[in-house]
Amino acid sequence: DTFINGAKNLKTGGVDGYLAENFDADKLMRFFADSGVKYFFITAKHHDGFCLWDSKYTDRNSMKMGPKRDLLRELTDAARANGMRIGFYYSFYEWHNPSYAKQGENHRYDGYFTPGDEDGDGVAGEYVDDFMIPQIKELIDNFQPDYLCFDGEWDRGYVFWRSRQIAAYYFNQAARRGQQVVINDRFGGGKDGTPNTRGIYGDFYHVEYVADIVRS
């Protein structure tokens, strides 16, 4: 969190951190396009919970902290202006989010606020229903990605993560737009009595920690 917000450099007296002072999305995407790149893929949110877009479900994002810029919007617009498709990585799991992680209370987690009752079930602050799913829908609706790549699913099964509902929403929204999209196979980690979905479902397999995936 210190790196995100910036901290005083005791040698120079300046502030060091994730400030993106020299970041130029248009210049970067022009370079990619000139190199023959056809699609651009980026981590929208990793296990640390820091979002590269202006998410309304957390202040732990690049608009409220660090650069104070919606980096994902800048990158997406620049990529599409240069004829590239867009892909996002998104981690279901967050290491220290107080709404989910057991160790959350023992770690700084700047930008967090308790989610509201987004699914209307009368219970506010549920990590999956009131935070994670609304945030994924926010990405889908606001950025219309061509690819989605999930991760952080190993901790629970696909029923817990509502993975089927997420995939259905993504495909249905794309169909309404006439957009062809693809999704990876990280929907659940074989916990809670459900099978591990890696190498079984999805449009492409996202291999990690194994030499090969046996296709059934």
BELJO-V350551 format. One record per residue. OMEGA is omega in whole degrees, 0 to 359 (NA if undefined). Layout:
# BELJO-V350551
OMEGA + OMEGA
This chain:
# BELJO-V350551
177 + 179 + 181 + 185 + 184 + 179 + 182 + 174 + 187 + 179 + 185 + 184 + 178 + 180 + 177 + 178 + 181 + 188 + 175 + 183 + 185 + 183 + 181 + 184 + 181 + 179 + 180 + 183 + 175 + 177 + 179 + 182 + 178 + 179 + 178 + 181 + 183 + 177 + 183 + 184 + 183 + 175 + 178 + 176 + 178 + 186 + 179 + 176 + 181 + 184 + 178 + 178 + 183 + 181 + 179 + 182 + 176 + 173 + 178 + 184 + 188 + 177 + 182 + 183 + 173 + 186 + 186 + 180 + 175 + 186 + 181 + 177 + 180 + 181 + 181 + 181 + 181 + 179 + 181 + 177 + 179 + 172 + 181 + 171 + 187 + 175 + 180 + 167 + 178 + 179 + 173 + 186 + 170 + 184 + 193 + 179 + 183 + 178 + 183 + 190 + 181 + 183 + 186 + 184 + 184 + 183 + 172 + 178 + 185 + 176 + 183 + 165 + 184 + 180 + 174 + 180 + 187 + 182 + 175 + 181 + 179 + 180 + 180 + 172 + 179 + 187 + 185 + 188 + 186 + 182 + 188 + 182 + 176 + 180 + 176 + 177 + 177 + 177 + 182 + 185 + 186 + 186 + 178 + 183 + 177 + 179 + 170 + 181 + 182 + 180 + 179 + 184 + 191 + 189 + 182 + 181 + 186 + 178 + 179 + 183 + 183 + 188 + 181 + 178 + 179 + 180 + 180 + 179 + 181 + 182 + 181 + 178 + 179 + 179 + 179 + 180 + 185 + 184 + 175 + 183 + 176 + 184 + 181 + 189 + 183 + 183 + 181 + 189 + 177 + 178 + 177 + 178 + 179 + 181 + 172 + 187 + 182 + 179 + 181 + 181 + 178 + 180 + 175 + 183 + 184 + 188 + 177 + 176 + 175 + 182 + 183 + 175 + 179 + 181 + 179 + NA
